[in-house]
Amino acid sequence: MPAVTVENPLTLPRVVASADAVPRPVLAVTTAPQGFEGEGFPVRRAFAGINYQYLDPFIMMDQMGEVEYAPGEPKGTPWHPHRGFETVTYIIDGTFDHQDSNGGGGTITNGDTQWMTAGSGLLHIEAPPESLVVSGGLFHGLQLWVNLPAADKMMAPRYQDIRGGQVQLLTSPDGGALLRVIAGELDGHQGPGITHTPITMIHATLRPGAEITLPWREDFNGLAYVMAGRGTVGAEHRPIHLGQTAVFGQGGSLTVRADEKQDSHTPDLEVVLLGGRPIREPMAHYGPFVMNTQAELRQAFEDFQAGRLGTVPAVHGMGE
């Protein structure tokens, strides 16, 4: 981990916050509970226990793995519906197949992202390919749910296939950090993901002892989730480690630092940085549907039960 790297980060554009940017304070550091999703793959619930006012427009995020599967062990999710939001699946290690009832789908592997806008609704499935099930192997990824405003909740579904080689690569002034901009913008550098709700999603790798202070849009919230390693967040150097999320307050920059000594199984600090413009609308969320009212939730369930969100296609054996 991770798949997308650069031999010499100093060849990349460098990013640093202006000296007069107000540092964002750290409001809280929470620890993700662990559980199982789908057919039984292990997850950490990154946003559990965080008040939604600090998450908006993000709904939830699961860290899937990191797990070394034995032959026959890799698992995915069965066919299931979604309406009213976008799912973002980022694979750091391993391989996942996606298919949906709107015709979207494909295989994503090391460093790839699939961005599925459920919108008015569809069925989809995510599963490891048969070759991975047979062989076993390393699997590690993230799935993020991004809310849609009421005006876009019933839009036509859409699927984006973002390859690892397409992400915007940046670094810190000393080259101690590699920043992968998956979606949104950082200091004028645009990532490939097209979003309906304005957000920024970055995977940052910090070498031991490295520090980043990044410019951050003041109209966005700020979150940092640690996928591996340990370090500190904020100008106050609040400790943070694997499976923890930092919630930042208001300001124009945010700071993350890697400890000089990392865990034995990971050489660097691996962090996902998220920011988005809050939607500030009522949210009614139950299971696979995220709407604005309870009546809309009931309608979503009725539409699903009536088959109006699509039917399961039998392609590549995934619908059988």
Buried (B, 14 or more C-beta within 10 A) or exposed (E): BBBBEBEEBEEBEBBBBEEEBEBBBBBBBBBBEEEEBBEEBBBBBBBBEBEBEBBBBBBBBBBBBBBEBEEEBBBBBEBEBBBBBBBBBBBBBBBBBBBBBBEBBEBBBBBBBBBBBBBBBBBBBBBBBEEBBEBBBBBBBBBBBBBBBBEBBBBEBBBBBBEBEBBBBBBBEBBBBBBBBBBBBBBEBEBBBEBBBBBBBBBBBBBBBBBBBBBBBEEBBBBBBBBBBBBBBBBEEBEBBBBBBBBBBBBBBBBBBBBEEBBEEBBBBBBBBBBBBBBEBEBBBEEBBBBBEEEBBBBBBEBBEEEBBBEBBEEEEBBE
